[in-house]
Amino acid sequence: MQRDEQWVQVTTAPSQIEAALMRDLLVGEGMASLVQTSDAAAYLGVISPCVLLVRQSDLDRAQEFLKAWETSSIIEPDMQDSGDGNIE
């Protein structure tokens, strides 16, 4: 990775919160990542869409990782909702 390597858009997140989560996941996988907020974010707060950037050399890996993350199940298949809001 070169110091002056170009940053490119990997995805757009619907909110600053989700963008920060994706950024943290990418960083945890060893990929530098930045969240770029829009001017509307100053007025709308965290509900404004944000662009997630990675270094050009990490683009393919970041796309694959985010695609796998978005399609994976958050709740383990053997966990069941008992109907009272508790996962068993």
Residue pairs with C-beta under 8 A, 6 or more apart in sequence:
1 32
1 55
1 57
1 58
5 55
5 56
5 57
6 55
6 56
7 34
7 53
7 54
7 55
7 56
8 53
8 54
8 55
8 56
8 59
9 51
9 52
9 53
10 26
10 33
10 52
10 53
10 54
10 59
10 62
10 63
10 66
11 22
11 51
11 52
11 63
11 66
12 49
12 50
12 51
12 52
13 19
13 22
13 35
13 49
13 50
13 51
13 52
14 49
15 46
15 47
15 48
15 49
15 50
16 35
16 37
16 41
16 45
16 46
16 47
16 48
16 50
17 46
18 50
19 35
19 37
19 50
19 51
19 52
20 35
22 33
22 52
22 66
22 69
23 33
23 34
23 35
23 52
25 65
25 66
25 69
26 32
26 33
26 52
26 54
26 58
26 62
26 65
26 66
27 33
29 61
29 65
31 54
31 55
31 58
31 61
31 62
31 65
32 54
32 55
32 58
33 52
33 53
33 54
33 62
34 52
34 53
34 54
35 50
35 51
35 52
35 53
36 50
36 51
36 52
36 53
37 48
37 50
38 48
38 49
38 50
38 51
40 48
41 48
41 50
54 62
75 87
79 87
79 88
80 87
80 88
81 87
81 88
82 88
